[in-house]
Amino acid sequence: MALFLYHLTFLLVLLHTCTAEDPPWNFCNINKNITSTHMSSNIDNLLAKLVSETSLNGFTSLSYGTGVDRVYGLAQCRGDVINSKECISCIKDASIQIQQLCPNQADARILFHYCFLRYDSHNFVGELDTSYGIIYYNIANVTDPNAFEKDLGALMDNITAEALVNTNGGFGKGKTKLSPFIRLYALVQCTRDLSKLSCAQCLATAIDNFATVCQYKKGCLSIYSSCYVRYELYPIYFPVGSRKTADDTTYSKLLVYP
């Protein structure tokens, strides 16, 4: 716990580009360790099943094992990459890296831009979880903050409503024109095990960070275990568009623990 709190005090500057070797977010619960070789084997088998089943429709939640060694897992691809080779590749990479990053933990989570994977010895499926998060924000400010905040708020309202439509699986995306030459792009994603109410609550918590940590910033990514939200001044949907200026790639990172 002391190490965890230590990390909360730091702000780190990093490049925006995150590859399979550099996930935007991962969490290893140092207070919940693997307690037996049976549990370790169950995690291995769980991950293999998560990869194979998520490849079919972009989402799965399941458990493996029995008794105190039973483990629960969830894997999901982002709404705009389901049924693509990028979805399969992302989940495979996540299943490998989550064990490399959290080799001794029975509670681990990892997020790439295209997918999310989690396992735990506790049955978390269907539970809203905003207990630990991370925020990436562009260090550069927009030039017309008042107009920007109004346009961003309207866009987030629209795509949140889209995400809550049953057939959209908690995913919403949209864009709006800020000027003849500048567009604002945004997306939201809940894990598909959540109820509509829990998804709405998670998105509201994540979006609230826009008005505090990310106020007037050119870009922001707000991540929790149950959802994440993002906006940028360049295309962020699949396939990802190109960045245009240097300040679009310089971000700071803040860990949050409500």
C-alpha positions as CSV (number, residue, x, y, z in Angstrom):
1,M,0.0,0.0,0.0
2,A,2.9,2.4,0.8
3,L,4.3,1.9,-2.7
4,F,0.8,2.5,-4.2
5,L,0.3,5.8,-2.3
6,Y,3.9,6.8,-3.3
7,H,3.0,6.6,-7.0
8,L,-0.1,8.7,-6.4
9,T,2.0,11.8,-5.7
10,F,3.8,11.9,-9.0
11,L,3.0,13.5,-12.3
12,L,4.8,12.0,-15.3
13,V,5.3,13.4,-18.7
14,L,5.1,10.9,-21.6
15,L,4.4,10.5,-25.3
16,H,0.8,10.0,-26.3
17,T,1.6,7.0,-28.5
18,C,0.9,3.8,-26.6
19,T,1.7,0.5,-28.2
20,A,1.3,-3.1,-27.1
21,E,4.6,-2.7,-25.3
22,D,3.3,0.4,-23.5
23,P,-0.3,0.0,-22.2
24,P,-2.0,3.3,-21.2
25,W,-3.1,1.7,-18.0
26,N,-2.5,-1.3,-15.8
27,F,-3.2,-2.1,-12.2
28,C,-1.7,-4.9,-10.0
29,N,-3.3,-5.2,-6.6
30,I,-0.3,-5.7,-4.3
31,N,-2.6,-6.5,-1.5
32,K,-4.1,-9.6,-3.2
33,N,-1.5,-12.2,-4.1
34,I,-1.8,-15.6,-5.8
35,T,-2.1,-18.1,-2.9
36,S,-1.5,-21.5,-4.6
37,T,-0.2,-23.2,-7.7
38,H,-3.8,-24.2,-8.4
39,M,-4.9,-20.6,-8.5
40,S,-1.9,-19.8,-10.8
41,S,-2.9,-22.6,-13.1
42,N,-6.5,-21.4,-13.1
43,I,-5.4,-17.9,-14.2
44,D,-3.4,-19.5,-17.1
45,N,-6.5,-21.4,-18.2
46,L,-8.8,-18.5,-17.7
47,L,-6.6,-16.2,-19.9
48,A,-6.5,-18.8,-22.7
49,K,-10.4,-19.0,-22.6
50,L,-10.7,-15.2,-22.5
51,V,-8.6,-14.9,-25.6
52,S,-10.4,-17.6,-27.6
53,E,-14.0,-16.5,-26.6
54,T,-13.4,-12.8,-26.9
55,S,-12.2,-13.4,-30.5
56,L,-15.7,-14.5,-31.4
57,N,-17.7,-11.4,-30.5
58,G,-15.4,-8.9,-28.8
59,F,-16.5,-9.6,-25.3
60,T,-16.6,-12.4,-22.7
61,S,-16.8,-12.8,-18.9
62,L,-16.3,-16.2,-17.3
63,S,-14.7,-18.1,-14.4
64,Y,-12.3,-21.0,-14.0
65,G,-11.7,-23.4,-11.2
66,T,-13.5,-24.2,-8.0
67,G,-13.4,-23.3,-4.3
68,V,-10.9,-20.7,-3.0
69,D,-8.8,-21.1,-6.1
70,R,-11.5,-20.0,-8.5
71,V,-10.8,-16.9,-10.6
72,Y,-13.0,-14.6,-12.6
73,G,-12.2,-12.8,-15.8
74,L,-13.5,-10.3,-18.3
75,A,-12.1,-9.3,-21.7
76,Q,-13.5,-6.8,-24.2
77,C,-12.5,-5.0,-27.4
78,R,-13.4,-1.4,-28.0
79,G,-16.7,-1.0,-29.8
80,D,-15.2,0.1,-33.1
81,V,-12.7,-2.8,-33.5
82,I,-15.0,-5.8,-32.8
83,N,-14.7,-8.5,-35.4
84,S,-11.3,-7.2,-36.6
85,K,-7.8,-8.7,-36.5
86,E,-6.8,-5.8,-34.2
87,C,-9.3,-7.0,-31.6
88,I,-7.8,-10.5,-31.6
89,S,-4.2,-9.2,-31.6
90,C,-4.9,-6.8,-28.8
91,I,-6.5,-9.4,-26.5
92,K,-3.6,-11.8,-27.1
93,D,-1.1,-9.1,-26.2
94,A,-3.1,-8.2,-23.1
95,S,-3.2,-11.8,-21.9
96,I,0.6,-12.0,-22.1
97,Q,1.5,-8.6,-20.7
98,I,-0.9,-8.7,-17.8
99,Q,1.0,-11.7,-16.3
100,Q,4.3,-10.1,-17.0
101,L,3.3,-6.9,-15.3
102,C,1.4,-8.6,-12.4
103,P,3.1,-12.0,-12.0
104,N,2.1,-12.6,-8.4
105,Q,-1.2,-10.8,-8.2
106,A,-4.7,-12.4,-8.1
107,D,-6.3,-9.0,-9.1
108,A,-4.9,-7.5,-12.3
109,R,-6.2,-5.2,-15.0
110,I,-4.8,-3.9,-18.3
111,L,-6.0,-1.5,-20.9
112,F,-4.8,-0.9,-24.4
113,H,-6.4,1.6,-26.8
114,Y,-8.3,-1.3,-28.5
115,C,-9.1,-3.7,-25.6
116,F,-9.4,-4.3,-21.9
117,L,-8.7,-7.4,-19.8
118,R,-9.1,-8.2,-16.1
119,Y,-9.0,-11.1,-13.7
120,D,-9.6,-11.4,-10.0
121,S,-10.2,-14.0,-7.3
122,H,-13.3,-12.0,-6.4
123,N,-16.4,-12.1,-8.7
124,F,-16.4,-8.5,-9.9
125,V,-18.6,-9.1,-13.0
126,G,-21.5,-6.8,-13.1
127,E,-20.0,-4.5,-10.4
128,L,-19.4,-0.8,-10.9
129,D,-15.7,-0.1,-10.1
130,T,-14.3,3.4,-10.0
131,S,-12.0,2.7,-7.1
132,Y,-8.8,3.3,-9.0
133,G,-8.1,5.3,-12.1
134,I,-5.7,7.2,-14.3
135,I,-6.0,10.4,-16.3
136,Y,-3.8,11.5,-19.2
137,Y,-4.1,15.1,-20.2
138,N,-2.5,17.2,-22.9
139,I,-0.3,19.9,-21.4
140,A,-1.4,22.4,-24.0
141,N,-4.6,24.5,-23.6
142,V,-7.2,25.3,-26.2
143,T,-7.4,28.9,-27.5
144,D,-11.1,29.6,-26.8
145,P,-11.8,27.8,-23.5
146,N,-15.4,28.9,-23.0
147,A,-16.6,27.8,-26.5
148,F,-14.6,24.6,-26.2
149,E,-16.1,23.6,-22.9
150,K,-19.6,24.2,-24.3
151,D,-18.9,22.1,-27.4
152,L,-17.2,19.4,-25.4
153,G,-20.1,19.1,-23.0
154,A,-22.7,18.8,-25.7
155,L,-20.6,16.2,-27.5
156,M,-20.1,14.1,-24.4
157,D,-23.9,14.2,-23.7
158,N,-24.6,12.9,-27.2
159,I,-22.1,10.0,-27.1
160,T,-23.0,9.0,-23.6
161,A,-26.6,8.7,-24.7
162,E,-25.5,6.7,-27.6
163,A,-23.4,4.3,-25.4
164,L,-26.5,3.7,-23.2
165,V,-28.5,2.3,-26.1
166,N,-28.7,-1.4,-25.5
167,T,-27.4,-2.4,-29.0
168,N,-24.3,-0.3,-28.7
169,G,-22.7,-2.3,-25.9
170,G,-21.6,0.7,-23.8
171,F,-19.8,2.4,-26.7
172,G,-20.3,5.8,-28.1
173,K,-18.3,8.1,-30.4
174,G,-18.8,11.4,-32.2
175,K,-17.2,14.6,-33.5
176,T,-18.1,18.2,-33.7
177,K,-16.6,21.2,-35.7
178,L,-14.9,23.8,-33.5
179,S,-13.9,25.9,-36.5
180,P,-13.5,25.5,-40.3
181,F,-10.2,23.8,-39.7
182,I,-10.5,22.1,-36.3
183,R,-12.7,19.2,-35.1
184,L,-13.2,17.7,-31.7
185,Y,-13.3,13.9,-31.5
186,A,-14.6,11.9,-28.5
187,L,-15.5,8.4,-27.5
188,V,-16.8,6.6,-24.4
189,Q,-16.7,2.9,-23.5
190,C,-18.2,0.9,-20.6
191,T,-17.5,-2.8,-19.9
192,R,-20.4,-4.7,-21.3
193,D,-21.2,-6.5,-18.1
194,L,-22.6,-3.3,-16.5
195,S,-26.2,-2.4,-16.3
196,K,-27.3,0.8,-18.1
197,L,-27.4,2.7,-14.7
198,S,-24.0,1.5,-13.7
199,C,-22.6,2.5,-17.1
200,A,-24.1,5.9,-16.8
201,Q,-22.7,6.4,-13.3
202,C,-19.2,5.3,-14.4
203,L,-19.2,7.6,-17.4
204,A,-20.3,10.5,-15.3
205,T,-17.5,9.9,-12.9
206,A,-14.9,9.7,-15.7
207,I,-16.3,12.8,-17.5
208,D,-16.2,14.8,-14.3
209,N,-12.4,14.8,-14.6
210,F,-12.7,16.9,-17.8
211,A,-13.8,19.9,-15.7
212,T,-11.1,19.5,-13.1
213,V,-7.9,17.8,-14.1
214,C,-8.4,18.3,-17.9
215,Q,-10.1,21.7,-17.9
216,Y,-9.3,23.6,-21.2
217,K,-6.8,20.9,-22.3
218,K,-6.5,19.9,-25.9
219,G,-6.9,16.2,-25.1
220,C,-7.8,14.0,-22.2
221,L,-8.2,10.2,-21.4
222,S,-9.9,9.3,-18.2
223,I,-9.8,5.6,-17.3
224,Y,-11.4,3.4,-14.6
225,S,-11.8,-0.3,-14.4
226,S,-15.5,-0.1,-15.6
227,C,-15.2,2.5,-18.2
228,Y,-13.1,5.2,-19.9
229,V,-13.7,8.4,-21.8
230,R,-11.5,10.3,-24.2
231,Y,-11.4,13.4,-26.4
232,E,-8.8,14.8,-28.8
233,L,-8.4,17.4,-31.5
234,Y,-7.4,14.6,-34.0
235,P,-9.1,11.4,-35.1
236,I,-9.1,8.7,-32.5
237,Y,-11.4,6.1,-34.0
238,F,-10.4,2.9,-35.7
239,P,-8.3,3.0,-37.8
240,V,-6.5,5.8,-35.7
241,G,-5.8,9.0,-37.6
242,S,-2.5,10.8,-37.7
243,R,-1.4,13.5,-35.3
244,K,-0.6,16.9,-36.7
245,T,1.4,18.9,-34.2
246,A,4.0,18.2,-31.6
247,D,1.9,19.4,-28.7
248,D,-0.7,16.7,-29.5
249,T,1.9,14.1,-28.3
250,T,2.9,15.6,-24.9
251,Y,0.8,14.4,-22.0
252,S,1.0,14.3,-18.2
253,K,-0.3,11.3,-16.2
254,L,-2.1,11.5,-12.9
255,L,-3.2,8.5,-10.8
256,V,-6.5,9.0,-9.0
257,Y,-7.9,7.2,-6.0
258,P,-11.3,8.5,-4.8
